[in-house]
Amino acid sequence: MSGKKLKQITDNITQKGYTHPPHKIGTGKIKPPKKLDTLADVAYEQRRLYKLVLAGDLDINDCSKLMYGLSIMVSTFKAKAKLDQLENAYIKQWSGVRIIAPPGFPISEDKP
């Protein structure tokens, strides 16, 4: 973003009687994301929201609400990754386990 554009946005914000521009999501000019399946998609959406606020196209209060939802998504992605890591560690621990059974006792993994 050029310095001239940033100064113009700052001047608009500091002007007396400034109101933020009307929401453009309903008009089709700003569209919600199509997918947020990966952490990279969420990070891209966060950057996009910041750019929309700096351009004056999105209200800062609305942006903070959207960012809160995105931060919850990031936490969920991190928790899922940690769960996968713990599951893998648990499976590796089973590789060294010895099953003690009397000789000739049939061991079946299907039945307890």
Jmol script that loads the backbone (N, CA, C; Angstrom):
load data "model"
ATOM      1  N   MET A   1       0.850  -1.155   0.000  1.00  0.00           N
ATOM      2  CA  MET A   1       0.000   0.000   0.000  1.00  0.00           C
ATOM      3  C   MET A   1       0.901   1.225   0.000  1.00  0.00           C
ATOM      4  N   SER A   2       0.570   2.181  -0.829  1.00  0.00           N
ATOM      5  CA  SER A   2       1.412   3.367  -0.949  1.00  0.00           C
ATOM      6  C   SER A   2       1.227   4.273   0.264  1.00  0.00           C
ATOM      7  N   GLY A   3       2.217   5.116   0.490  1.00  0.00           N
ATOM      8  CA  GLY A   3       2.158   6.047   1.608  1.00  0.00           C
ATOM      9  C   GLY A   3       1.026   7.048   1.454  1.00  0.00           C
ATOM     10  N   LYS A   4       0.743   7.428   0.204  1.00  0.00           N
ATOM     11  CA  LYS A   4      -0.336   8.385  -0.059  1.00  0.00           C
ATOM     12  C   LYS A   4      -1.690   7.787   0.321  1.00  0.00           C
ATOM     13  N   LYS A   5      -1.900   6.533  -0.042  1.00  0.00           N
ATOM     14  CA  LYS A   5      -3.163   5.858   0.278  1.00  0.00           C
ATOM     15  C   LYS A   5      -3.307   5.703   1.793  1.00  0.00           C
ATOM     16  N   LEU A   6      -2.220   5.344   2.486  1.00  0.00           N
ATOM     17  CA  LEU A   6      -2.259   5.182   3.932  1.00  0.00           C
ATOM     18  C   LEU A   6      -2.560   6.512   4.619  1.00  0.00           C
ATOM     19  N   LYS A   7      -1.963   7.606   4.117  1.00  0.00           N
ATOM     20  CA  LYS A   7      -2.241   8.929   4.679  1.00  0.00           C
ATOM     21  C   LYS A   7      -3.697   9.300   4.467  1.00  0.00           C
ATOM     22  N   GLN A   8      -4.236   8.976   3.306  1.00  0.00           N
ATOM     23  CA  GLN A   8      -5.639   9.271   3.018  1.00  0.00           C
ATOM     24  C   GLN A   8      -6.558   8.508   3.983  1.00  0.00           C
ATOM     25  N   ILE A   9      -6.243   7.247   4.244  1.00  0.00           N
ATOM     26  CA  ILE A   9      -7.050   6.451   5.175  1.00  0.00           C
ATOM     27  C   ILE A   9      -6.953   7.034   6.581  1.00  0.00           C
ATOM     28  N   THR A  10      -5.738   7.407   6.995  1.00  0.00           N
ATOM     29  CA  THR A  10      -5.547   7.993   8.317  1.00  0.00           C
ATOM     30  C   THR A  10      -6.309   9.300   8.448  1.00  0.00           C
ATOM     31  N   ASP A  11      -6.266  10.130   7.413  1.00  0.00           N
ATOM     32  CA  ASP A  11      -7.008  11.390   7.434  1.00  0.00           C
ATOM     33  C   ASP A  11      -8.508  11.145   7.536  1.00  0.00           C
ATOM     34  N   ASN A  12      -9.005  10.156   6.822  1.00  0.00           N
ATOM     35  CA  ASN A  12     -10.429   9.842   6.896  1.00  0.00           C
ATOM     36  C   ASN A  12     -10.829   9.407   8.301  1.00  0.00           C
ATOM     37  N   ILE A  13      -9.962   8.639   8.945  1.00  0.00           N
ATOM     38  CA  ILE A  13     -10.273   8.154  10.291  1.00  0.00           C
ATOM     39  C   ILE A  13     -10.265   9.300  11.292  1.00  0.00           C
ATOM     40  N   THR A  14      -9.323  10.228  11.160  1.00  0.00           N
ATOM     41  CA  THR A  14      -9.193  11.310  12.132  1.00  0.00           C
ATOM     42  C   THR A  14     -10.131  12.477  11.852  1.00  0.00           C
ATOM     43  N   GLN A  15     -10.761  12.514  10.705  1.00  0.00           N
ATOM     44  CA  GLN A  15     -11.689  13.604  10.395  1.00  0.00           C
ATOM     45  C   GLN A  15     -12.867  13.587  11.351  1.00  0.00           C
ATOM     46  N   LYS A  16     -13.359  14.779  11.644  1.00  0.00           N
ATOM     47  CA  LYS A  16     -14.536  14.869  12.507  1.00  0.00           C
ATOM     48  C   LYS A  16     -15.755  14.371  11.740  1.00  0.00           C
ATOM     49  N   GLY A  17     -16.559  13.570  12.406  1.00  0.00           N
ATOM     50  CA  GLY A  17     -17.773  13.066  11.781  1.00  0.00           C
ATOM     51  C   GLY A  17     -17.545  11.867  10.878  1.00  0.00           C
ATOM     52  N   TYR A  18     -16.389  11.223  11.002  1.00  0.00           N
ATOM     53  CA  TYR A  18     -16.109  10.067  10.145  1.00  0.00           C
ATOM     54  C   TYR A  18     -16.984   8.892  10.539  1.00  0.00           C
ATOM     55  N   THR A  19     -17.558   8.254   9.560  1.00  0.00           N
ATOM     56  CA  THR A  19     -18.243   6.980   9.778  1.00  0.00           C
ATOM     57  C   THR A  19     -17.642   5.992   8.802  1.00  0.00           C
ATOM     58  N   HIS A  20     -17.560   4.752   9.242  1.00  0.00           N
ATOM     59  CA  HIS A  20     -16.940   3.759   8.372  1.00  0.00           C
ATOM     60  C   HIS A  20     -17.830   3.498   7.166  1.00  0.00           C
ATOM     61  N   PRO A  21     -17.250   3.076   6.066  1.00  0.00           N
ATOM     62  CA  PRO A  21     -18.044   2.818   4.868  1.00  0.00           C
ATOM     63  C   PRO A  21     -19.048   1.696   5.105  1.00  0.00           C
ATOM     64  N   PRO A  22     -20.144   1.707   4.373  1.00  0.00           N
ATOM     65  CA  PRO A  22     -21.129   0.643   4.568  1.00  0.00           C
ATOM     66  C   PRO A  22     -20.533  -0.719   4.232  1.00  0.00           C
ATOM     67  N   HIS A  23     -21.095  -1.747   4.847  1.00  0.00           N
ATOM     68  CA  HIS A  23     -20.613  -3.098   4.594  1.00  0.00           C
ATOM     69  C   HIS A  23     -20.846  -3.464   3.138  1.00  0.00           C
ATOM     70  N   LYS A  24     -19.844  -4.082   2.549  1.00  0.00           N
ATOM     71  CA  LYS A  24     -19.928  -4.442   1.139  1.00  0.00           C
ATOM     72  C   LYS A  24     -20.091  -5.938   0.933  1.00  0.00           C
ATOM     73  N   ILE A  25     -20.174  -6.710   2.028  1.00  0.00           N
ATOM     74  CA  ILE A  25     -20.290  -8.157   1.879  1.00  0.00           C
ATOM     75  C   ILE A  25     -21.590  -8.514   1.184  1.00  0.00           C
ATOM     76  N   GLY A  26     -22.654  -7.823   1.539  1.00  0.00           N
ATOM     77  CA  GLY A  26     -23.944  -8.112   0.921  1.00  0.00           C
ATOM     78  C   GLY A  26     -24.012  -7.710  -0.540  1.00  0.00           C
ATOM     79  N   THR A  27     -23.183  -6.771  -0.952  1.00  0.00           N
ATOM     80  CA  THR A  27     -23.221  -6.302  -2.334  1.00  0.00           C
ATOM     81  C   THR A  27     -22.371  -7.156  -3.257  1.00  0.00           C
ATOM     82  N   GLY A  28     -21.598  -8.083  -2.707  1.00  0.00           N
ATOM     83  CA  GLY A  28     -20.799  -8.969  -3.538  1.00  0.00           C
ATOM     84  C   GLY A  28     -19.409  -8.450  -3.830  1.00  0.00           C
ATOM     85  N   LYS A  29     -19.056  -7.260  -3.320  1.00  0.00           N
ATOM     86  CA  LYS A  29     -17.719  -6.730  -3.568  1.00  0.00           C
ATOM     87  C   LYS A  29     -16.678  -7.422  -2.691  1.00  0.00           C
ATOM     88  N   ILE A  30     -17.048  -7.745  -1.463  1.00  0.00           N
ATOM     89  CA  ILE A  30     -16.159  -8.483  -0.568  1.00  0.00           C
ATOM     90  C   ILE A  30     -16.826  -9.819  -0.295  1.00  0.00           C
ATOM     91  N   LYS A  31     -16.147 -10.879  -0.637  1.00  0.00           N
ATOM     92  CA  LYS A  31     -16.739 -12.207  -0.482  1.00  0.00           C
ATOM     93  C   LYS A  31     -16.078 -12.952   0.669  1.00  0.00           C
ATOM     94  N   PRO A  32     -16.867 -13.764   1.386  1.00  0.00           N
ATOM     95  CA  PRO A  32     -16.261 -14.597   2.424  1.00  0.00           C
ATOM     96  C   PRO A  32     -15.385 -15.675   1.794  1.00  0.00           C
ATOM     97  N   PRO A  33     -14.478 -16.255   2.569  1.00  0.00           N
ATOM     98  CA  PRO A  33     -13.596 -17.284   1.997  1.00  0.00           C
ATOM     99  C   PRO A  33     -14.375 -18.528   1.591  1.00  0.00           C
ATOM    100  N   LYS A  34     -13.869 -19.204   0.553  1.00  0.00           N
ATOM    101  CA  LYS A  34     -14.527 -20.429   0.084  1.00  0.00           C
ATOM    102  C   LYS A  34     -14.210 -21.610   0.983  1.00  0.00           C
ATOM    103  N   LYS A  35     -12.987 -21.652   1.515  1.00  0.00           N
ATOM    104  CA  LYS A  35     -12.608 -22.769   2.375  1.00  0.00           C
ATOM    105  C   LYS A  35     -11.582 -22.311   3.398  1.00  0.00           C
ATOM    106  N   LEU A  36     -11.645 -22.928   4.558  1.00  0.00           N
ATOM    107  CA  LEU A  36     -10.668 -22.697   5.616  1.00  0.00           C
ATOM    108  C   LEU A  36     -10.243 -24.058   6.159  1.00  0.00           C
ATOM    109  N   ASP A  37      -9.726 -24.892   5.265  1.00  0.00           N
ATOM    110  CA  ASP A  37      -9.401 -26.275   5.615  1.00  0.00           C
ATOM    111  C   ASP A  37      -8.031 -26.443   6.251  1.00  0.00           C
ATOM    112  N   THR A  38      -7.120 -25.533   5.962  1.00  0.00           N
ATOM    113  CA  THR A  38      -5.760 -25.682   6.472  1.00  0.00           C
ATOM    114  C   THR A  38      -5.357 -24.442   7.255  1.00  0.00           C
ATOM    115  N   LEU A  39      -4.265 -24.577   7.988  1.00  0.00           N
ATOM    116  CA  LEU A  39      -3.745 -23.445   8.745  1.00  0.00           C
ATOM    117  C   LEU A  39      -3.315 -22.316   7.808  1.00  0.00           C
ATOM    118  N   ALA A  40      -2.826 -22.666   6.633  1.00  0.00           N
ATOM    119  CA  ALA A  40      -2.419 -21.656   5.654  1.00  0.00           C
ATOM    120  C   ALA A  40      -3.631 -20.859   5.166  1.00  0.00           C
ATOM    121  N   ASP A  41      -4.775 -21.521   4.984  1.00  0.00           N
ATOM    122  CA  ASP A  41      -5.993 -20.818   4.575  1.00  0.00           C
ATOM    123  C   ASP A  41      -6.422 -19.812   5.637  1.00  0.00           C
ATOM    124  N   VAL A  42      -6.323 -20.208   6.904  1.00  0.00           N
ATOM    125  CA  VAL A  42      -6.707 -19.318   7.996  1.00  0.00           C
ATOM    126  C   VAL A  42      -5.749 -18.128   8.070  1.00  0.00           C
ATOM    127  N   ALA A  43      -4.452 -18.377   7.916  1.00  0.00           N
ATOM    128  CA  ALA A  43      -3.466 -17.294   7.945  1.00  0.00           C
ATOM    129  C   ALA A  43      -3.697 -16.322   6.790  1.00  0.00           C
ATOM    130  N   TYR A  44      -4.029 -16.843   5.615  1.00  0.00           N
ATOM    131  CA  TYR A  44      -4.317 -15.983   4.468  1.00  0.00           C
ATOM    132  C   TYR A  44      -5.544 -15.112   4.758  1.00  0.00           C
ATOM    133  N   GLU A  45      -6.568 -15.707   5.368  1.00  0.00           N
ATOM    134  CA  GLU A  45      -7.788 -14.958   5.683  1.00  0.00           C
ATOM    135  C   GLU A  45      -7.500 -13.862   6.708  1.00  0.00           C
ATOM    136  N   GLN A  46      -6.626 -14.132   7.683  1.00  0.00           N
ATOM    137  CA  GLN A  46      -6.259 -13.107   8.657  1.00  0.00           C
ATOM    138  C   GLN A  46      -5.586 -11.922   7.968  1.00  0.00           C
ATOM    139  N   ARG A  47      -4.660 -12.210   7.063  1.00  0.00           N
ATOM    140  CA  ARG A  47      -3.993 -11.130   6.328  1.00  0.00           C
ATOM    141  C   ARG A  47      -4.990 -10.353   5.472  1.00  0.00           C
ATOM    142  N   ARG A  48      -5.930 -11.063   4.864  1.00  0.00           N
ATOM    143  CA  ARG A  48      -6.927 -10.412   4.016  1.00  0.00           C
ATOM    144  C   ARG A  48      -7.799  -9.462   4.838  1.00  0.00           C
ATOM    145  N   LEU A  49      -8.168  -9.879   6.050  1.00  0.00           N
ATOM    146  CA  LEU A  49      -8.989  -9.017   6.900  1.00  0.00           C
ATOM    147  C   LEU A  49      -8.234  -7.746   7.287  1.00  0.00           C
ATOM    148  N   TYR A  50      -6.946  -7.885   7.635  1.00  0.00           N
ATOM    149  CA  TYR A  50      -6.149  -6.702   7.964  1.00  0.00           C
ATOM    150  C   TYR A  50      -6.088  -5.741   6.777  1.00  0.00           C
ATOM    151  N   LYS A  51      -5.904  -6.278   5.585  1.00  0.00           N
ATOM    152  CA  LYS A  51      -5.842  -5.427   4.396  1.00  0.00           C
ATOM    153  C   LYS A  51      -7.164  -4.710   4.161  1.00  0.00           C
ATOM    154  N   LEU A  52      -8.285  -5.403   4.400  1.00  0.00           N
ATOM    155  CA  LEU A  52      -9.599  -4.780   4.218  1.00  0.00           C
ATOM    156  C   LEU A  52      -9.822  -3.648   5.217  1.00  0.00           C
ATOM    157  N   VAL A  53      -9.342  -3.826   6.443  1.00  0.00           N
ATOM    158  CA  VAL A  53      -9.478  -2.767   7.439  1.00  0.00           C
ATOM    159  C   VAL A  53      -8.620  -1.571   7.051  1.00  0.00           C
ATOM    160  N   LEU A  54      -7.377  -1.827   6.646  1.00  0.00           N
ATOM    161  CA  LEU A  54      -6.491  -0.724   6.259  1.00  0.00           C
ATOM    162  C   LEU A  54      -6.999   0.015   5.029  1.00  0.00           C
ATOM    163  N   ALA A  55      -7.684  -0.697   4.150  1.00  0.00           N
ATOM    164  CA  ALA A  55      -8.244  -0.058   2.962  1.00  0.00           C
ATOM    165  C   ALA A  55      -9.532   0.692   3.279  1.00  0.00           C
ATOM    166  N   GLY A  56     -10.065   0.507   4.483  1.00  0.00           N
ATOM    167  CA  GLY A  56     -11.296   1.186   4.855  1.00  0.00           C
ATOM    168  C   GLY A  56     -12.546   0.468   4.388  1.00  0.00           C
ATOM    169  N   ASP A  57     -12.410  -0.768   3.961  1.00  0.00           N
ATOM    170  CA  ASP A  57     -13.559  -1.516   3.456  1.00  0.00           C
ATOM    171  C   ASP A  57     -14.256  -2.339   4.532  1.00  0.00           C
ATOM    172  N   LEU A  58     -13.616  -2.513   5.686  1.00  0.00           N
ATOM    173  CA  LEU A  58     -14.179  -3.354   6.739  1.00  0.00           C
ATOM    174  C   LEU A  58     -14.026  -2.642   8.075  1.00  0.00           C
ATOM    175  N   ASP A  59     -15.092  -2.633   8.857  1.00  0.00           N
ATOM    176  CA  ASP A  59     -15.081  -1.998  10.169  1.00  0.00           C
ATOM    177  C   ASP A  59     -14.163  -2.769  11.115  1.00  0.00           C
ATOM    178  N   ILE A  60     -13.439  -2.054  11.951  1.00  0.00           N
ATOM    179  CA  ILE A  60     -12.487  -2.686  12.862  1.00  0.00           C
ATOM    180  C   ILE A  60     -13.193  -3.585  13.876  1.00  0.00           C
ATOM    181  N   ASN A  61     -14.399  -3.215  14.294  1.00  0.00           N
ATOM    182  CA  ASN A  61     -15.140  -4.050  15.253  1.00  0.00           C
ATOM    183  C   ASN A  61     -15.548  -5.374  14.621  1.00  0.00           C
ATOM    184  N   ASP A  62     -15.998  -5.316  13.377  1.00  0.00           N
ATOM    185  CA  ASP A  62     -16.347  -6.553  12.676  1.00  0.00           C
ATOM    186  C   ASP A  62     -15.108  -7.413  12.457  1.00  0.00           C
ATOM    187  N   CYS A  63     -14.004  -6.757  12.156  1.00  0.00           N
ATOM    188  CA  CYS A  63     -12.751  -7.486  11.942  1.00  0.00           C
ATOM    189  C   CYS A  63     -12.328  -8.209  13.215  1.00  0.00           C
ATOM    190  N   SER A  64     -12.469  -7.548  14.360  1.00  0.00           N
ATOM    191  CA  SER A  64     -12.047  -8.191  15.608  1.00  0.00           C
ATOM    192  C   SER A  64     -12.912  -9.409  15.916  1.00  0.00           C
ATOM    193  N   LYS A  65     -14.201  -9.356  15.590  1.00  0.00           N
ATOM    194  CA  LYS A  65     -15.073 -10.522  15.786  1.00  0.00           C
ATOM    195  C   LYS A  65     -14.652 -11.671  14.869  1.00  0.00           C
ATOM    196  N   LEU A  66     -14.356 -11.339  13.623  1.00  0.00           N
ATOM    197  CA  LEU A  66     -13.926 -12.368  12.676  1.00  0.00           C
ATOM    198  C   LEU A  66     -12.572 -12.950  13.076  1.00  0.00           C
ATOM    199  N   MET A  67     -11.671 -12.095  13.550  1.00  0.00           N
ATOM    200  CA  MET A  67     -10.350 -12.558  13.970  1.00  0.00           C
ATOM    201  C   MET A  67     -10.445 -13.493  15.171  1.00  0.00           C
ATOM    202  N   TYR A  68     -11.398 -13.222  16.060  1.00  0.00           N
ATOM    203  CA  TYR A  68     -11.581 -14.104  17.215  1.00  0.00           C
ATOM    204  C   TYR A  68     -11.959 -15.508  16.743  1.00  0.00           C
ATOM    205  N   GLY A  69     -12.871 -15.586  15.785  1.00  0.00           N
ATOM    206  CA  GLY A  69     -13.248 -16.890  15.231  1.00  0.00           C
ATOM    207  C   GLY A  69     -12.075 -17.588  14.570  1.00  0.00           C
ATOM    208  N   LEU A  70     -11.262 -16.819  13.851  1.00  0.00           N
ATOM    209  CA  LEU A  70     -10.093 -17.407  13.196  1.00  0.00           C
ATOM    210  C   LEU A  70      -9.063 -17.884  14.218  1.00  0.00           C
ATOM    211  N   SER A  71      -8.914 -17.147  15.320  1.00  0.00           N
ATOM    212  CA  SER A  71      -7.949 -17.578  16.341  1.00  0.00           C
ATOM    213  C   SER A  71      -8.396 -18.886  16.995  1.00  0.00           C
ATOM    214  N   ILE A  72      -9.704 -19.075  17.142  1.00  0.00           N
ATOM    215  CA  ILE A  72     -10.208 -20.349  17.668  1.00  0.00           C
ATOM    216  C   ILE A  72      -9.888 -21.474  16.685  1.00  0.00           C
ATOM    217  N   MET A  73     -10.014 -21.187  15.377  1.00  0.00           N
ATOM    218  CA  MET A  73      -9.678 -22.193  14.365  1.00  0.00           C
ATOM    219  C   MET A  73      -8.205 -22.575  14.445  1.00  0.00           C
ATOM    220  N   VAL A  74      -7.333 -21.587  14.636  1.00  0.00           N
ATOM    221  CA  VAL A  74      -5.897 -21.861  14.744  1.00  0.00           C
ATOM    222  C   VAL A  74      -5.632 -22.758  15.952  1.00  0.00           C
ATOM    223  N   SER A  75      -6.273 -22.455  17.086  1.00  0.00           N
ATOM    224  CA  SER A  75      -6.104 -23.287  18.281  1.00  0.00           C
ATOM    225  C   SER A  75      -6.573 -24.712  18.031  1.00  0.00           C
ATOM    226  N   THR A  76      -7.661 -24.850  17.283  1.00  0.00           N
ATOM    227  CA  THR A  76      -8.188 -26.175  16.974  1.00  0.00           C
ATOM    228  C   THR A  76      -7.222 -26.956  16.093  1.00  0.00           C
ATOM    229  N   PHE A  77      -6.650 -26.288  15.092  1.00  0.00           N
ATOM    230  CA  PHE A  77      -5.665 -26.956  14.229  1.00  0.00           C
ATOM    231  C   PHE A  77      -4.466 -27.425  15.049  1.00  0.00           C
ATOM    232  N   LYS A  78      -3.995 -26.576  15.969  1.00  0.00           N
ATOM    233  CA  LYS A  78      -2.844 -26.944  16.799  1.00  0.00           C
ATOM    234  C   LYS A  78      -3.185 -28.107  17.726  1.00  0.00           C
ATOM    235  N   ALA A  79      -4.400 -28.096  18.288  1.00  0.00           N
ATOM    236  CA  ALA A  79      -4.813 -29.190  19.170  1.00  0.00           C
ATOM    237  C   ALA A  79      -4.917 -30.499  18.397  1.00  0.00           C
ATOM    238  N   LYS A  80      -5.426 -30.442  17.176  1.00  0.00           N
ATOM    239  CA  LYS A  80      -5.538 -31.646  16.341  1.00  0.00           C
ATOM    240  C   LYS A  80      -4.149 -32.199  16.033  1.00  0.00           C
ATOM    241  N   ALA A  81      -3.206 -31.317  15.734  1.00  0.00           N
ATOM    242  CA  ALA A  81      -1.834 -31.760  15.455  1.00  0.00           C
ATOM    243  C   ALA A  81      -1.215 -32.408  16.693  1.00  0.00           C
ATOM    244  N   LYS A  82      -1.468 -31.841  17.865  1.00  0.00           N
ATOM    245  CA  LYS A  82      -0.939 -32.408  19.105  1.00  0.00           C
ATOM    246  C   LYS A  82      -1.569 -33.770  19.377  1.00  0.00           C
ATOM    247  N   LEU A  83      -2.878 -33.906  19.127  1.00  0.00           N
ATOM    248  CA  LEU A  83      -3.550 -35.184  19.322  1.00  0.00           C
ATOM    249  C   LEU A  83      -2.971 -36.249  18.399  1.00  0.00           C
ATOM    250  N   ASP A  84      -2.740 -35.893  17.138  1.00  0.00           N
ATOM    251  CA  ASP A  84      -2.128 -36.840  16.203  1.00  0.00           C
ATOM    252  C   ASP A  84      -0.747 -37.274  16.688  1.00  0.00           C
ATOM    253  N   GLN A  85       0.007 -36.320  17.208  1.00  0.00           N
ATOM    254  CA  GLN A  85       1.346 -36.618  17.713  1.00  0.00           C
ATOM    255  C   GLN A  85       1.270 -37.580  18.908  1.00  0.00           C
ATOM    256  N   LEU A  86       0.319 -37.341  19.809  1.00  0.00           N
ATOM    257  CA  LEU A  86       0.169 -38.220  20.973  1.00  0.00           C
ATOM    258  C   LEU A  86      -0.306 -39.611  20.569  1.00  0.00           C
ATOM    259  N   GLU A  87      -1.197 -39.692  19.585  1.00  0.00           N
ATOM    260  CA  GLU A  87      -1.658 -40.995  19.100  1.00  0.00           C
ATOM    261  C   GLU A  87      -0.501 -41.795  18.513  1.00  0.00           C
ATOM    262  N   ASN A  88       0.333 -41.133  17.726  1.00  0.00           N
ATOM    263  CA  ASN A  88       1.490 -41.812  17.132  1.00  0.00           C
ATOM    264  C   ASN A  88       2.463 -42.293  18.209  1.00  0.00           C
ATOM    265  N   ALA A  89       2.678 -41.475  19.234  1.00  0.00           N
ATOM    266  CA  ALA A  89       3.573 -41.875  20.323  1.00  0.00           C
ATOM    267  C   ALA A  89       3.004 -43.074  21.074  1.00  0.00           C
ATOM    268  N   TYR A  90       1.696 -43.097  21.273  1.00  0.00           N
ATOM    269  CA  TYR A  90       1.055 -44.220  21.967  1.00  0.00           C
ATOM    270  C   TYR A  90       1.189 -45.506  21.157  1.00  0.00           C
ATOM    271  N   ILE A  91       1.010 -45.408  19.856  1.00  0.00           N
ATOM    272  CA  ILE A  91       1.151 -46.585  18.987  1.00  0.00           C
ATOM    273  C   ILE A  91       2.589 -47.101  19.023  1.00  0.00           C
ATOM    274  N   LYS A  92       3.568 -46.198  19.034  1.00  0.00           N
ATOM    275  CA  LYS A  92       4.970 -46.615  19.104  1.00  0.00           C
ATOM    276  C   LYS A  92       5.274 -47.303  20.434  1.00  0.00           C
ATOM    277  N   GLN A  93       4.631 -46.856  21.500  1.00  0.00           N
ATOM    278  CA  GLN A  93       4.851 -47.490  22.799  1.00  0.00           C
ATOM    279  C   GLN A  93       4.371 -48.933  22.795  1.00  0.00           C
ATOM    280  N   TRP A  94       3.356 -49.232  22.039  1.00  0.00           N
ATOM    281  CA  TRP A  94       2.837 -50.599  21.974  1.00  0.00           C
ATOM    282  C   TRP A  94       3.810 -51.556  21.294  1.00  0.00           C
ATOM    283  N   SER A  95       4.741 -51.035  20.516  1.00  0.00           N
ATOM    284  CA  SER A  95       5.662 -51.922  19.801  1.00  0.00           C
ATOM    285  C   SER A  95       6.574 -52.692  20.758  1.00  0.00           C
ATOM    286  N   GLY A  96       6.806 -52.188  21.948  1.00  0.00           N
ATOM    287  CA  GLY A  96       7.681 -52.868  22.897  1.00  0.00           C
ATOM    288  C   GLY A  96       6.943 -53.642  23.972  1.00  0.00           C
ATOM    289  N   VAL A  97       5.636 -53.726  23.882  1.00  0.00           N
ATOM    290  CA  VAL A  97       4.842 -54.391  24.918  1.00  0.00           C
ATOM    291  C   VAL A  97       4.852 -55.895  24.698  1.00  0.00           C
ATOM    292  N   ARG A  98       5.102 -56.655  25.784  1.00  0.00           N
ATOM    293  CA  ARG A  98       5.038 -58.117  25.725  1.00  0.00           C
ATOM    294  C   ARG A  98       3.724 -58.566  26.348  1.00  0.00           C
ATOM    295  N   ILE A  99       3.025 -59.427  25.664  1.00  0.00           N
ATOM    296  CA  ILE A  99       1.777 -59.968  26.185  1.00  0.00           C
ATOM    297  C   ILE A  99       2.101 -61.262  26.904  1.00  0.00           C
ATOM    298  N   ILE A 100       1.712 -61.327  28.172  1.00  0.00           N
ATOM    299  CA  ILE A 100       1.997 -62.513  28.983  1.00  0.00           C
ATOM    300  C   ILE A 100       0.759 -63.400  28.974  1.00  0.00           C
ATOM    301  N   ALA A 101       0.932 -64.623  28.517  1.00  0.00           N
ATOM    302  CA  ALA A 101      -0.167 -65.595  28.478  1.00  0.00           C
ATOM    303  C   ALA A 101       0.411 -66.974  28.739  1.00  0.00           C
ATOM    304  N   PRO A 102      -0.389 -67.869  29.311  1.00  0.00           N
ATOM    305  CA  PRO A 102       0.105 -69.232  29.533  1.00  0.00           C
ATOM    306  C   PRO A 102       0.417 -69.920  28.209  1.00  0.00           C
ATOM    307  N   PRO A 103       1.332 -70.885  28.200  1.00  0.00           N
ATOM    308  CA  PRO A 103       1.666 -71.583  26.961  1.00  0.00           C
ATOM    309  C   PRO A 103       0.430 -72.249  26.357  1.00  0.00           C
ATOM    310  N   GLY A 104       0.284 -72.118  25.067  1.00  0.00           N
ATOM    311  CA  GLY A 104      -0.827 -72.728  24.353  1.00  0.00           C
ATOM    312  C   GLY A 104      -2.112 -71.925  24.429  1.00  0.00           C
ATOM    313  N   PHE A 105      -2.097 -70.802  25.131  1.00  0.00           N
ATOM    314  CA  PHE A 105      -3.295 -69.977  25.241  1.00  0.00           C
ATOM    315  C   PHE A 105      -3.456 -69.174  23.957  1.00  0.00           C
ATOM    316  N   PRO A 106      -4.610 -69.280  23.286  1.00  0.00           N
ATOM    317  CA  PRO A 106      -4.781 -68.531  22.036  1.00  0.00           C
ATOM    318  C   PRO A 106      -4.952 -67.036  22.314  1.00  0.00           C
ATOM    319  N   ILE A 107      -4.184 -66.244  21.613  1.00  0.00           N
ATOM    320  CA  ILE A 107      -4.275 -64.789  21.769  1.00  0.00           C
ATOM    321  C   ILE A 107      -4.976 -64.231  20.538  1.00  0.00           C
ATOM    322  N   SER A 108      -6.070 -63.573  20.778  1.00  0.00           N
ATOM    323  CA  SER A 108      -6.817 -62.966  19.686  1.00  0.00           C
ATOM    324  C   SER A 108      -6.896 -61.466  19.931  1.00  0.00           C
ATOM    325  N   GLU A 109      -6.629 -60.691  18.913  1.00  0.00           N
ATOM    326  CA  GLU A 109      -6.718 -59.241  19.047  1.00  0.00           C
ATOM    327  C   GLU A 109      -8.153 -58.760  18.924  1.00  0.00           C
ATOM    328  N   ASP A 110      -9.037 -59.622  18.402  1.00  0.00           N
ATOM    329  CA  ASP A 110     -10.422 -59.218  18.205  1.00  0.00           C
ATOM    330  C   ASP A 110     -11.227 -59.287  19.492  1.00  0.00           C
ATOM    331  N   LYS A 111     -10.890 -60.206  20.376  1.00  0.00           N
ATOM    332  CA  LYS A 111     -11.666 -60.407  21.597  1.00  0.00           C
ATOM    333  C   LYS A 111     -10.823 -60.015  22.802  1.00  0.00           C
ATOM    334  N   PRO A 112     -11.466 -59.447  23.815  1.00  0.00           N
ATOM    335  CA  PRO A 112     -10.708 -59.055  25.015  1.00  0.00           C
ATOM    336  C   PRO A 112     -10.251 -60.250  25.826  1.00  0.00           C
TER     337      PRO A 112
END
end "model"
wireframe off; spacefill off
backbone 0.3
color backbone group
